[in-house]
């Protein structure tokens, strides 16, 4: 299974005078729009056409997804309060027959990456607008192995 994790691009900060529910309505900054466009362009050239794209309902993830220019499905269960387990279930890891792109938030994306690739730490830091591509491959005599295929940042896209 191919699993691609894309953290939303840079969004406007949540200020102390804003209610907590305003977090869902934070748009991307001008820099975030550029980050999303660069990563969207790179992903468009790299993603298979059959890729299923799942997106958090927050405005910043929706705007990030729109930069890709493909159809996507919005899932409340992968929103800002999601856990790594929520993301794993939504992606149908490791059973999905098609590649899956999740566009979401920290810390859930980093916790999910850590669970799947098993680094020495309990969470991976996925920077804003970055993409982590996790894959599985049958290795000779070793069975199915999970590995980190790529990490891409907008500066390199």
Residue pairs with C-beta under 8 A, 6 or more apart in sequence:
1 93
1 94
1 95
1 96
1 99
1 100
1 135
1 136
2 48
2 51
2 99
2 100
2 133
2 134
2 135
2 136
2 149
3 91
3 93
3 99
3 100
3 102
3 116
3 133
3 134
3 135
4 43
4 47
4 51
4 99
4 100
4 101
4 102
4 131
4 132
4 133
4 134
5 102
5 104
5 109
5 112
5 113
5 126
5 131
5 132
5 133
5 134
6 39
6 43
6 64
6 101
6 102
6 103
6 104
6 129
6 130
6 131
6 132
7 103
7 104
7 105
7 106
7 109
7 126
7 127
7 128
7 129
7 130
8 28
8 32
8 36
8 56
8 58
8 60
8 61
8 63
8 64
8 103
8 104
8 105
8 128
8 129
9 28
9 31
9 32
9 33
9 35
9 36
9 39
9 60
9 63
9 64
9 67
9 128
9 129
9 154
10 28
10 29
10 31
10 32
10 35
10 128
10 129
11 26
11 27
11 28
11 29
11 32
11 59
11 60
12 26
12 27
12 28
12 29
13 26
14 22
14 23
14 26
23 58
23 80
24 57
24 58
24 59
24 79
24 80
25 58
25 59
26 58
26 59
26 60
27 59
27 60
27 63
28 35
28 36
28 60
28 63
28 64
32 60
32 63
32 64
32 128
32 129
33 63
33 67
34 154
35 128
35 129
35 154
36 63
36 64
36 66
36 67
36 129
36 154
37 67
38 129
38 154
38 155
38 157
39 64
39 67
39 129
39 130
39 131
39 152
39 153
39 154
39 157
40 64
40 67
40 68
40 69
41 157
42 131
42 152
42 157
43 68
43 101
43 131
44 68
44 69
44 70
46 133
47 70
47 99
47 101
48 98
48 99
50 98
50 99
51 70
51 98
51 99
51 100
51 101
52 73
52 96
52 98
52 99
52 100
52 101
53 65
53 68
53 70
53 71
53 72
53 73
53 100
53 101
53 103
54 72
54 73
54 75
54 78
54 90
54 91
54 100
54 101
54 102
54 103
55 61
55 62
55 64
55 65
55 72
55 73
55 74
55 75
55 78
55 102
55 103
55 104
56 62
56 74
56 75
56 78
56 79
56 80
56 82
56 103
56 104
56 105
57 74
57 75
57 76
57 79
58 79
58 80
58 105
61 103
61 104
61 105
62 74
64 103
64 129
65 72
65 103
72 103
75 90
77 86
77 89
77 90
78 86
78 87
78 90
78 102
78 104
78 108
79 104
79 105
80 105
82 104
82 105
82 108
83 108
83 111
84 108
84 111
84 112
84 114
84 115
86 108
87 102
87 104
87 108
87 109
87 112
88 112
88 115
90 102
91 100
91 102
92 100
93 100
93 116
94 136
94 144
94 146
102 109
102 112
106 125
106 126
107 123
109 126
109 132
110 123
110 124
110 125
110 126
111 122
111 123
111 124
113 124
113 126
113 132
113 134
113 148
114 121
114 122
114 123
114 124
116 134
116 146
117 124
117 134
117 146
117 147
117 148
118 146
124 132
126 132
127 153
129 153
129 154
130 151
130 152
130 153
130 154
131 150
131 151
131 152
132 148
132 150
132 151
133 148
133 149
133 150
133 151
133 152
134 146
134 147
134 148
134 149
135 146
135 147
135 148
135 149
136 144
136 145
136 146
136 147
137 144
137 145
137 147
138 144
138 145
139 145
